[in-house]
Amino acid sequence: MPHVIENCPSTIALHVGTNSIFDKEKEPEQIAQEVIDAGKTAEQLGVTNVIISGLIVRRSGMWAERRRRQVNNILEDRCDLNNFLFSNNDNIVLEDLYEDRVHLLDSGSAKLGKNLKSAINRFN
């Protein structure tokens, strides 16, 4: 949040939470709420438009994929309740990931960029 405090952009895209799906101590609702809380903090710091970027697929098995989808569904609902914009990243598929199963190849980065650009343009 230091960047937000120093520069106070009018629009922010939060791409956070993916690592949290592996924390077995946290339920999907809690993970989603932490992301929403980050958006609320940005608003309190003067940001007008908050975009929540949906969690991206990983090569981590069905358990993690179910949790990712649960979190994204909750995020989408809570974005509506908080007047945030949800940017769906379901067009990013396993073939868009490096062999490390986490980081995006150029194809995945291009899709993420296009998704976020589309979300930003909805505010204009």
C-alpha positions, 0 to 999 in steps of 0.5 A: 500500500505504500504506492497507494499512499504516495501516489493515490491513483484513481484506479487500482487493480489488486492481483492477490490471494492466489498463494492463500489457497494453499493455507489449509487454516483459511476457508475460501470465505476468509481468503476472499474477505482478505482480498476485499479488505485490501480493496476497502483499504485502498478506497479509504486511502482515496482510490476511486475505482477498485478492480479485483483480479480473479485468482489464476489457475495453477497446476496444483491438483483438484483440491487447489482448483476447487478452492480457487473457484470457490474463492473467485465465486465469493470474490465476484459476489462481494465485488458487486456488494462493494462496488468493485469490479471483478476481472475474471481470469478464467481464460488463462489455462494450464498451458499458459503456465511455466513448468514451475506450475505458478508463473505465467508464460508470455501467453498467460501474461498477455491474457492477464494484461488484456483482462485488466485493460478491459476492466480498466476501460470499463471505468472510462 
